Amino acid sequence: MMSAAQSQTTMEAKLGALQCHFTWDLDPSRSKLFILRDMLEDIGTEEGNSWLGHIYNLQGYIHYQLGFTEDARCFFSRAAEAFHQIRRLDKGPWLVVNYGNLAWLHHQLGEQAESQTYLSKVDTLLKEYPSPSEDELHPEIYAEKAWTLMKFGRDKTQMAADYFGRAIKMQPDMVEWHTSHVIALVNVYGHPDEPLEENILEKMKIAKEHDPDNLYLAALYLQACAKKGRNIKDEACKLAEKVLRKPTSSYSGIRPLLRLYIMYVSEDEAIVLAEEALERHPDKRLLKWCVANCYIWRVYSDSHPEQSMIDRAISLHKEVIFLYPHSSLKVKIALANIHAKSNHGQAEADQIYQELLESDLEPEDRQMLYNCYAKYLNFIRKERRKSIEYHMKAAEIPHQSRYRESSISTLKKITERRRHSMCGEIIHFLANLQE
């Protein structure tokens, strides 16, 4: 008879072999968890959202990681209900990840009998619904894993694109998989200043034809066309009419549409569009953030913005900070920079930065803050030496990000010009920098 220790070891081995959020090496920081929690809440749960089960599954995992175990239990339960409503079947391979999450949740809470029940349910599903391709996961599992990884940064998006590709190869009739696969490819290979490769653009076109109601994809496609030199203003206006008629969410297309307007139509027209959307849906906090972003683009692009424009930007950013109390570090930094553009805002800007510098931040957030503060010191305060010191502080935090790359690039350029008294110190610093 198996001892208690052997039984525990066997159960832990089975749990470790599951395909679910607890085994996918997501490893998010606490600040990232709060950002994801807010992002998922803003997606919207309107009927017909084919990713609703996946959304609830990820919310359950995030709430567990944040310590909200009862909320986690509730979201995992909602995920199962959502899959039932969407698939119109009592069970199927799409429940494998959900049951795996529940097995882990019960195990972590010390509810071993319940955990074993869900382990058995996973075994039953895998036997009843084997993968159509030997040595591969079931396409439903690949699709959920891919959708999840897309939320955890660019370094995981490449893997997500690969998993979507595998899922589609085995089960090519899922329209939403093709759409998300294309979005993943754009996120991996797209560059802000360069046109997309022709093969990806063609995949976007095909996906758009098969998923004509996906306005998020439509906005991304127009951006890609604009990068190729096409005049998209009339098409953008028609798309805006459709987006404004839809319920507002992260998937409604409003954010990529506003980026499209800012980059290829007009910053002022982007503000008008965003304000109209907010007027129609004043209770949607996501729209407040969207409008705030439009104003900051406008303020930054003008060397002498009107004070009324600055005041509106400040007001919006303060509202966004209130609405997103746990995930608004970037907004606070932006608010400081807006104050710096104001006629009498230098003291407010300094105070915000000082409060942020003294706050308890995780390394990747502190790195972002140091990089932004270094730029502020250089361009606004004209304190070159102190700016260099903060670029060094950002670079020495061993977290790979665009902020670290920016600081390292700035330091290298300073040494190349060889005009600053700190050149020797910077060269030594860079030579000893840990990658």
Secondary structure, 3 states (H helix, E strand, C coil): CCCHHHHHHHHHHHHHHCCCHHHCCCCCCHHHHHHHHHHHHHHCCCCCCCCHHHHHHHHHHHHHHCCCHHHHHHHHHHHHHHHHHHHCCCCCHHHHHHHHHHHHHHHHCCCHHHHHHHHHHHHHHHHHCCCCCCCCCCHHHHHHHHHHHHHHCHHHHHHHHHHHHHHHHHCCCCHHHHHHHHHHHHHHHCECCECCCHHHHHHHHHHHHHCCCCHHHHHHHHHHHHHCCCCCHHHHHHHHHHHHHCCCCCCCCHHHHHHHHHHHCCHHHHHHHHHHHHHHCCCCHHHHHHHHHHHHHHHHHCCCCCHHHHHHHHHHHHHHHHHCCCCCHHHHHHHHHHHHHCCCCHHHHHHHHHHHHCCCCCHHHHHHHHHHHHHHHHHCCCCHHHHHHHHHHHHHCCCCCHHHHHHHHHHHHHHHHCCCCCHHHHHHHHHCCCC
